[in-house]
Amino acid sequence: MRKQVQKLGRLKLVVVITLVASCLAVIGNVSLSFIFDFNTSLWEDIFRAALIPVFVVPFVSWHLAGLFYKIDRLERDVSMMARIDELTLVSNWRFFYQQSDDWHRAESNRDAEYAFFVLDMDFFKCINDRYGHACGDAVLEKFGRILREFAPRPNIIGRIGGEEFAVFLPNMSQATAEAVANKICQGAKKMLIEHEGEQVACSVSIGVSMNINHHQDSIENAFKYADLALSYAKESGRNCYRVYNSDQKRLVV
Ligand SMILES: Nc1nc2c(ncn2[C@@H]2O[C@H](COP(=O)(O)OP(=O)(O)OP(=O)(O)O)[C@@H](O)[C@H]2O)c(=O)[nH]1
């Protein structure tokens, strides 16, 4: 019902309410006149009954419909703010975890392979210190766009906090996960932010864990191993990815 009202729009809703109110008033008035025999003509009854709804109902329903659409929009905004990171437009940590965990539970009786990325911008403090926090924010915003482009749905992207992100890639082989990680690294490297006539460059390091969800593992473990792989990527000079296989309990790339 709510969805239909949303689709209808304010003007059409007012027209529908006015028509319904007028019809009900006419039916009511004609029935009363018939029962109590008011001695008036049918057209008189119809005219008198429709007079008030036609003038009053559009005015009242226009304002009520406006209120409904305003509350509805506010509700949608609040619900979005509770799930989406405003700067990067990816899921916040809580919503990211909830979606990943939902998939993990739903697929727990199947040998589904999945990848978990932890991504951290390189030397981000230097960007903030040298170009200012607003420029750092512009880098994060653009990086959010790159993640959405190279890891689209059904992959799940989240901002863990600060300059750290996570991506959950369901039904993913190691080869495809590596290709995605590679594209993200290259995309970040090519990304240039215009700042007071200067081009600001950045890079990202990615830790990847490859997991099979029948092995009594958990999202927490996938995260832990991806974080471990990330520390290897940082140690290896940054701007690269490393892969940890949770099954073999070792770094494979
Ligand atoms: N602009 C901006 N900066 C942020 C935000 N959140 C965290 N930071 C900054 O991100 C920086 C993170 O710095 P570090 O954890 O030292 O890491 P790093 O400089 O990226 O170095 P490595 O990770 O070792 O490559 C800090 O200076 C934080 O203030 C944010 O939302 N916007």
Ligand as a Chemical Component Dictionary entry (heavy atoms), coordinates in Angstrom:
data_LIG
# 
_chem_comp.id                   LIG 
_chem_comp.type                 NON-POLYMER 
_chem_comp.pdbx_formal_charge   0 
_chem_comp.three_letter_code    LIG 
# 
loop_
_chem_comp_atom.comp_id 
_chem_comp_atom.atom_id 
_chem_comp_atom.alt_atom_id 
_chem_comp_atom.type_symbol 
_chem_comp_atom.charge 
_chem_comp_atom.model_Cartn_x 
_chem_comp_atom.model_Cartn_y 
_chem_comp_atom.model_Cartn_z 
_chem_comp_atom.pdbx_ordinal 
LIG N1  N1  N 0 40.960 12.975 5.551  1  
LIG C1  C1  C 0 40.660 11.997 6.382  2  
LIG N2  N2  N 0 41.639 11.391 7.088  3  
LIG C2  C2  C 0 41.324 10.360 7.898  4  
LIG C3  C3  C 0 40.000 9.923  8.039  5  
LIG N3  N3  N 0 39.990 8.891  8.932  6  
LIG C4  C4  C 0 41.267 8.703  9.314  7  
LIG N4  N4  N 0 42.090 9.577  8.694  8  
LIG C5  C5  C 0 43.548 9.744  8.816  9  
LIG O1  O1  O 0 44.190 8.636  8.219  10 
LIG C6  C6  C 0 45.530 8.601  8.719  11 
LIG C7  C7  C 0 45.941 7.156  8.895  12 
LIG O2  O2  O 0 47.291 7.175  9.126  13 
LIG P1  P1  P 0 48.113 5.890  9.553  14 
LIG O3  O3  O 0 47.233 4.901  10.271 15 
LIG O4  O4  O 0 49.319 6.372  10.298 16 
LIG O5  O5  O 0 48.512 5.184  8.248  17 
LIG P2  P2  P 0 49.195 5.703  6.907  18 
LIG O6  O6  O 0 49.765 7.080  7.023  19 
LIG O7  O7  O 0 48.198 5.489  5.822  20 
LIG O8  O8  O 0 50.413 4.716  6.743  21 
LIG P3  P3  P 0 50.381 3.217  6.258  22 
LIG O9  O9  O 0 49.015 2.665  6.530  23 
LIG O10 O10 O 0 51.433 2.552  7.082  24 
LIG O11 O11 O 0 50.731 3.221  4.817  25 
LIG C8  C8  C 0 45.528 9.412  10.006 26 
LIG O12 O12 O 0 46.272 10.575 9.805  27 
LIG C9  C9  C 0 44.045 9.744  10.228 28 
LIG O13 O13 O 0 43.874 11.028 10.803 29 
LIG C10 C10 C 0 38.965 10.587 7.300  30 
LIG O14 O14 O 0 37.778 10.259 7.353  31 
LIG N5  N5  N 0 39.361 11.597 6.483  32 
# 
loop_
_chem_comp_bond.comp_id 
_chem_comp_bond.atom_id_1 
_chem_comp_bond.atom_id_2 
_chem_comp_bond.value_order 
_chem_comp_bond.pdbx_ordinal 
LIG N1  C1  SING 1  
LIG C1  N2  DOUB 2  
LIG C1  N5  SING 3  
LIG N2  C2  SING 4  
LIG C2  C3  DOUB 5  
LIG C2  N4  SING 6  
LIG C3  N3  SING 7  
LIG C3  C10 SING 8  
LIG N3  C4  DOUB 9  
LIG C4  N4  SING 10 
LIG N4  C5  SING 11 
LIG C5  O1  SING 12 
LIG C5  C9  SING 13 
LIG O1  C6  SING 14 
LIG C6  C7  SING 15 
LIG C6  C8  SING 16 
LIG C7  O2  SING 17 
LIG O2  P1  SING 18 
LIG P1  O3  DOUB 19 
LIG P1  O4  SING 20 
LIG P1  O5  SING 21 
LIG O5  P2  SING 22 
LIG P2  O6  DOUB 23 
LIG P2  O7  SING 24 
LIG P2  O8  SING 25 
LIG O8  P3  SING 26 
LIG P3  O9  DOUB 27 
LIG P3  O10 SING 28 
LIG P3  O11 SING 29 
LIG C8  O12 SING 30 
LIG C8  C9  SING 31 
LIG C9  O13 SING 32 
LIG C10 O14 DOUB 33 
LIG C10 N5  SING 34 
# 
